[in-house]
Amino acid sequence: MSEVYQWTFRKLIDESASDAPTPGGGSVSALVASLGTAMVAMVSNLTVGKEKYADVQDEVKEIKDETYQLLEKLEELVTKDIAAFGEFMRVLKMPKGNDEEKKIRSAEMQKAYIYATDTPLEIAKTCLEALKLADKLSPIGNKGAISDVGVAAYVGEAALKSVLLSVDINLPGIKDQDYTAKAVKEKEMLISEAETLREKTIKVVQERM
């Protein structure tokens, strides 16, 4: 289990507000995504077992199970994002007193940049999966709590877009142009899909309120 998840909420806020390097933007985005995803789980739990929603029980149970899987994945990604930053800082402190050291440090720095870019992309993809679940739940979830599916949609999109800023800040340091082009394309696709899902989900939520 991620160490961050053992903290009190007060400590999480205090540590995030301090000059400590972590948790930073990527980790905070993943934590926010967890809260949004939890709203999908909550509405699923409020729908499962209700006679009024008997005809959608199987579908909602599937959504619920997938939501809890995403929550576990996001927890792992918080740890991974913190580790990526730690690796970057380790490489930054590597010696560069001669040409050989500089060469080794440069190669390690490229690996660290890519690691620190792949991780937020993975977080963003997980956010997108949560948005897909919110979209699936919006027309069939418990109407009495349907506004919380809307919360999941707004929060999920915000978390996705915010974590991708970690991609933006790392890309200029990566020399592999094929990698950067692929990352930019993937980032744009994720944002576009997230906006579409959020808009679709919110429309359904508002119609059901």
C-alpha positions in Angstrom: 0.0 0.0 0.0 1.2 3.5 -0.8 2.7 5.3 2.2 0.7 8.4 1.2 -2.5 6.4 1.7 -1.5 5.8 5.4 -1.4 9.5 6.1 -4.2 11.5 7.7 -5.9 13.9 5.3 -4.4 16.8 7.3 -0.9 15.4 6.8 -1.6 15.0 3.0 -2.6 18.6 2.7 0.3 19.8 4.9 2.9 17.8 2.9 1.4 18.8 -0.4 1.6 22.5 0.7 5.1 22.3 2.1 8.4 22.6 0.2 8.8 18.8 0.2 9.2 17.6 -3.4 6.5 15.0 -3.1 3.6 14.6 -3.4 3.7 16.9 -6.4 1.4 17.6 -9.3 1.3 14.1 -10.7 0.6 12.4 -7.4 -1.9 15.0 -6.4 -3.7 14.5 -9.8 -3.9 10.8 -9.2 -5.2 11.3 -5.7 -7.9 13.7 -7.0 -8.7 11.1 -9.7 -9.2 8.6 -6.8 -11.8 10.8 -5.2 -13.6 11.2 -8.5 -13.5 7.5 -9.2 -14.8 6.9 -5.6 -18.0 8.7 -6.6 -18.6 6.2 -9.3 -18.1 3.4 -6.8 -20.5 5.1 -4.3 -23.3 5.5 -6.8 -22.8 1.9 -7.9 -23.1 0.8 -4.3 -26.2 2.8 -3.9 -27.7 1.1 -7.0 -26.7 -2.5 -6.4 -29.4 -4.4 -4.4 -32.1 -1.8 -5.1 -35.3 -3.4 -6.4 -36.0 -0.2 -8.4 -32.9 -0.9 -10.5 -33.2 -4.7 -10.7 -33.0 -4.7 -14.5 -29.5 -3.2 -14.5 -27.9 -5.0 -11.6 -25.4 -7.1 -13.6 -24.2 -4.0 -15.5 -23.9 -1.9 -12.4 -22.0 -4.7 -10.5 -19.6 -4.9 -13.4 -19.1 -1.1 -13.3 -18.6 -1.3 -9.5 -15.9 -4.1 -9.8 -14.1 -2.2 -12.5 -14.2 1.0 -10.4 -12.5 -0.7 -7.4 -9.8 -2.1 -9.7 -9.1 1.5 -10.9 -8.9 2.7 -7.4 -6.2 0.1 -6.7 -4.4 1.1 -9.8 -4.4 4.8 -9.0 -3.0 4.0 -5.6 -0.1 2.1 -7.3 0.4 5.0 -9.7 0.7 7.5 -6.8 3.7 5.4 -5.6 5.0 5.2 -9.1 4.8 8.9 -9.7 6.7 9.6 -6.4 9.3 7.0 -7.4 9.7 8.6 -10.9 10.5 12.0 -9.3 12.9 10.3 -6.9 14.7 8.7 -9.8 14.9 12.0 -11.6 16.5 13.7 -8.6 18.9 10.8 -8.2 20.1 11.2 -11.8 20.3 14.9 -11.4 22.9 14.5 -8.6 25.1 12.1 -10.6 28.7 13.2 -11.1 29.6 15.1 -14.3 33.3 15.8 -13.7 34.6 14.3 -16.9 33.3 13.3 -20.4 32.6 9.7 -19.4 30.5 10.8 -16.4 28.7 13.3 -18.4 27.9 10.7 -21.1 26.5 8.2 -18.5 24.6 11.0 -16.7 23.1 12.2 -20.0 21.9 8.7 -20.9 20.4 8.1 -17.4 18.7 11.5 -17.6 16.9 10.5 -20.8 15.6 7.4 -19.1 14.5 9.4 -16.1 12.7 11.9 -18.4 10.8 9.1 -20.2 10.0 7.4 -16.9 8.6 10.8 -15.6 6.6 11.1 -18.7 5.2 7.6 -19.1 3.9 7.7 -15.5 1.6 10.7 -15.9 0.4 9.3 -19.2 -0.5 6.1 -17.4 -2.4 8.1 -14.8 -4.2 10.0 -17.5 -5.2 6.8 -19.2 -6.6 5.5 -15.9 -8.6 8.7 -15.5 -10.1 8.1 -18.9 -11.1 4.6 -17.9 -12.9 6.1 -14.8 -14.6 8.6 -17.1 -15.9 5.8 -19.3 -17.4 4.1 -16.2 -19.1 7.3 -15.1 -20.5 7.6 -18.6 -21.8 4.0 -18.4 -23.3 4.6 -15.0 -25.0 7.9 -15.7 -28.1 6.6 -17.4 -28.7 3.7 -15.1 -27.3 4.6 -11.6 -29.4 5.5 -8.6 -31.3 8.7 -9.6 -31.2 9.9 -6.0 -27.4 10.2 -6.2 -26.9 10.8 -9.9 -25.3 14.2 -9.3 -22.3 12.4 -7.8 -21.7 10.8 -11.2 -21.5 14.3 -12.6 -18.9 15.1 -9.9 -17.0 12.0 -11.0 -17.0 13.3 -14.6 -15.9 16.8 -13.8 -13.2 15.6 -11.4 -12.0 12.9 -13.7 -11.5 15.3 -16.6 -9.8 17.8 -14.3 -7.4 15.2 -13.0 -6.6 13.9 -16.5 -5.8 17.4 -17.8 -3.8 18.4 -14.8 -1.6 15.3 -14.7 -0.8 15.8 -18.4 1.0 19.0 -17.4 3.7 16.7 -16.0 4.0 15.4 -19.6 4.4 18.9 -20.9 7.1 19.9 -18.5 9.2 16.8 -19.3 8.9 16.6 -23.1 11.4 19.4 -23.8 14.1 17.5 -22.1 13.6 14.3 -24.2 15.8 14.0 -27.3 14.0 11.1 -28.9 11.7 12.9 -31.3 9.7 9.8 -32.2 8.9 9.4 -28.6 7.9 13.0 -28.1 5.7 13.0 -31.2 3.9 9.9 -30.0 3.5 11.3 -26.5 2.0 14.5 -27.8 -0.4 12.6 -30.0 -1.5 10.4 -27.1 -1.9 13.4 -24.9 -4.2 15.2 -27.4 -6.2 12.1 -27.8 -6.7 11.6 -24.1 -7.9 15.2 -23.7 -10.3 15.0 -26.6 -11.8 11.8 -25.4 -12.1 13.1 -21.8 -13.9 16.2 -22.9 -16.3 14.2 -25.0 -17.1 11.8 -22.1 -17.5 14.6 -19.6 -19.9 16.5 -21.8 -21.9 13.3 -22.6 -22.1 12.3 -18.9 -23.0 15.7 -17.6 -25.8 16.0 -20.2 -27.3 12.7 -19.0 -26.9 13.6 -15.4 -28.6 16.9 -15.8 -31.5 15.3 -17.7 -32.0 12.8 -14.8 -31.9 15.3 -12.0 
